[in-house]
Structures are given as C-alpha cells and as structure tokens.
C-alpha cells in the first residue's frame, strides 16, 4: 500500500495567476484581512526574501524596486479553486482525504504500484490542465513519509514535482536532510526536547528505541516514528468530522464608534456562521458575541468584551442568531469606546437530526424555517454570497466597517458580475 500527498504550489498566488497571465514569473504577494500583512507568496517573492507575516508598508521599497504584484486575499476565489482541484483529484483516485484548502492525501490501489512515478506525473498534468493550478506529489508507504517526499519534491526542481520513496536508500537520504522540527506531528516543545538530546534530523528520530519514544513523546510520538520507519499508522480519512465550534470574525476597515454599524457587522458575521453550520447539517445551542477595542489605547485595561447566550433550543436559523447578536451588541456597546474588530462564535453544536425537543417551548428549528434557510443557501450558492440575507446585515458592500481590500482581484468563478471578459 502506498499513499500520495498532493499539494498545490503557492496556492493563493497560483489562483491569481490562473486568471491573470501577466503575473506569470512575476513576484506575487497576498495580503491578510484589511491588507495588513503578507500571508502568501509566489516562489519569486520568496526568492526576494519577503518574509511571511511582515506588514505590507515595510516592504513597499521592495514592491517598487522589483515590480511585486500585491493582491488582497480573495477567499471566495481560493475556496472555489480548491473545490475544483479536489474534484479533479477524485477522478484520479476514489480514496481521497481533503487535508486542507490546498492539500489532499490519496490512498493508491495496487494497479498503480508498477508505475508510481508515472502516476504522480499523471496527477500533476491532469490538475494543471483542468484547473491551471500546479501541484507537487509525494508518494511513500506512509502518510508521514509522503508529506516529507512532497516537501522534497517542491524543493528540488530536478525532481519535476514528483518524488517516490519506494526504496530504503532513497528514504534514508531524505530523512537525513529533514530537520527533526520539520517532521509532521513534531511540535515546538518536542523539537526542543529532541534537540536537547542530540536528535537533529528525521533519520536520527527514526533510530530511537520505542521505549524511549513512548516515555518521552507518548503514543502519538511513537506512531510518528513508526511512520518514519515505513510502518503505516495513519489511514486516509474519507469523512470529515463536523466542527465543534464555528467562528466568523473580521477586523473592521476603519474604527467603528456607533451602535448601528456594530449591529450590521455582527449580524453579517452571525449569518455567515449560520451558513457554515447548515453546510455541515448541524445546529447550535450557544452563541457568543465579542467586541474588541484597541489593545494599546489604555495599556493594561480590558479590550475584549464578550457575551454568551444559551438558546432554549438548538437551531441553525439565521434570524434567531441575528436577533440574539443584536441583543448582545446592545448590552455590550459603550459609546465611549472605539471598536476595531468583532466576532460571533457558535458552540454547543450537534447534528440537526439529534435536536432535543423542549417540553415548554416550540421547536427552535421548525420544518418551515428549515426549508426557508435551505432556499436562501441555494440562492446564495447559485448567484453569489449575500444575494439573499437578513436585512439587518445591511445592503451592498460599501459600509465603512467592511474590510479594506484595495488590491482585490475579481471573484471570477463565484460572481456573475465579475466573470472574466475576453
């Protein structure tokens, strides 16, 4: 049995390049919410040593000197391109685990065993042809080794994007060059402990006795070591566990000082959280609203103000969450404060088919309301987010509290009014 890890190369930047060929071979940086810090870079931007997390204003001289393209994070586009990549991968193998927005594990059947290298190249060519996104493929006998193979394939151009660890000498060579802290599952604390004992590489880690590993790193650490030795302990998970908490949060485009703007923002965040809740066919019984002021306005004083509300019945009804959110804002709002951020979090999440009825109140998520929410989600899925929503979230996208996105590209695949013109 072999596993493959397919990872999109510089995913956010690659998504931008699919629809703007002028960005090819040009340094590209993607900025965080409100165009604050660098959160993604193309290979060319990495070569300029633009660090992750650096504020945009600090690299403006580099941007001007090297004609660096700057884009606001376009999560609607990235999410849809991720969906297309994963659907393409499912045509290559039915046993697929979507690990993140730009990564997936695949379990390879015996029919591929004689041509793993060719199979990896087949995956790369198909994804590039069907989506325009370049990927790297690492193949090995365990998921941990496949991840290391993928990282190595990205690092060395001579491998042409694919590395298969099917021989002990190839595996050992890779393990010797991987720092122990770069091994999947080895966190910062374990790295310090291992380095203190002279374990510097993944190969050093693989040679340690099981008894020492179990005592120092528990059972999870032992499984990691076994995976490095080629013994599979992790399988491909084809079902995704529903989230136990759903958070919707944004920093404001400019400071907010009035109750009406806060109500609009928080209502929108509650709507988004409810949509995510329904997508996993769940309901929630607790909603928490938090308002955030400047951490540095009054050093040492409280700057986060939150309120949790337990609902009489678990629900996924946007109208319930929005009305409770407004009530929370009205209780938390202080006209003497200036707010920079807010968030809404849903907890107490259970599958919607496990709703427990309350003898003393009507059901919190009636079949009538369920159908209404389904209809709203269907409209938004077809015509774009916020095509239909609750009135309290405001109309349009020009509210002052909305995120600053001065370098936002078009949402080519999810908005009719932003389709590419040729």
C-alpha positions, 0 to 999 in steps of 0.5 A: 500500500502506498499513499500520495500527498498532493499539494498545490504550489503557492496556492493563493498566488497560483489562483491569481495567476490562473486568471491573470497571465501577466503575473506569470514569473512575476513576484506575487504577494497576498495580503491578510484581512484589511491588507495588513500583512503578507500571508502568501507568496509566489516562489519569486517573492520568496526568492526576494526574501519577503518574509511571511507575516511582515506588514505590507508598508515595510516592504513597499521599497521592495514592491517598487524596486522589483515590480511585486504584484500585491493582491488582497486575499480573495477567499471566495476565489481560493475556496472555489479553486480548491473545490475544483482541484479536489474534484479533479483529484477524485477522478484520479483516485476514489480514496481521497482525504481533503487535508486542507484548502490546498492539500489532499492525501490519496490512498493508491490501489495496487494497479498503480504500484508498477508505475508510481512515478508515472502516476504522480506525473499523471496527477500533476498534468491532469490538475494543471490542465483542468484547473491551471493550478500546479501541484507537487506529489509525494508518494511513500508507504506512509502518510508521514513519509509522503508529506516529507517526499512532497516537501522534497519534491517542491524543493528540488526542481530536478525532481519535476514535482514528483518524488517516490520513496519506494526504496530504503536508500532513497528514504534514508537520504531524505530523512537525513536532510529533514530537520527533526522540527520539520517532521509532521506531528513534531511540535515546538516543545518536542523539537526542543526536547529532541534537540536537547538530546542530540536528535537533529534530523528525521533519520536520527528520530527514526533510530530511537528505541520505542521505549524511549519514544513512548516515555518521552513523546507518548503514543502519538510520538511513537506512531510518528516514528513508526511512520518514519520507519515505513510502518503505516499508522495513519489511514486516509480519512474519507469523512470529515468530522463536523466542527465543534465550534464555528467562528466568523470574525473580521477586523473592521476597515476603519474604527467603528464608534456607533451602535448601528454599524456594530449591529450590521457587522455582527449580524453579517458575521452571525449569518455567515456562521449560520451558513457554515453550520447548515453546510455541515447539517448541524445546529447550535445551542450557544452563541457568543458575541465579542467586541474588541477595542484597541489593545494599546489605547489604555495599556493594561485595561480590558479590550475584549468584551464578550457575551454568551447566550444559551438558546432554549433550543438548538437551531441553525436559523439565521434570524434567531442568531441575528436577533440574539447578536443584536441583543448582545451588541446592545448590552455590550456597546459603550459609546465611549469606546472605539471598536476595531474588530468583532466576532460571533462564535457558535458552540454547543453544536450537534447534528440537526437530526439529534435536536432535543425537543423542549417540553415548554417551548416550540421547536427552535428549528421548525420544518418551515424555517428549515426549508426557508434557510435551505432556499436562501443557501441555494440562492446564495450558492447559485448567484453569489454570497449575500444575494439573499440575507437578513436585512439587518446585515445591511445592503451592498458592500460599501459600509465603512466597517467592511474590510479594506481590500484595495488590491482585490482581484475579481471573484471570477468563478463565484460572481456573475458580475465579475466573470472574466471578459475576453 
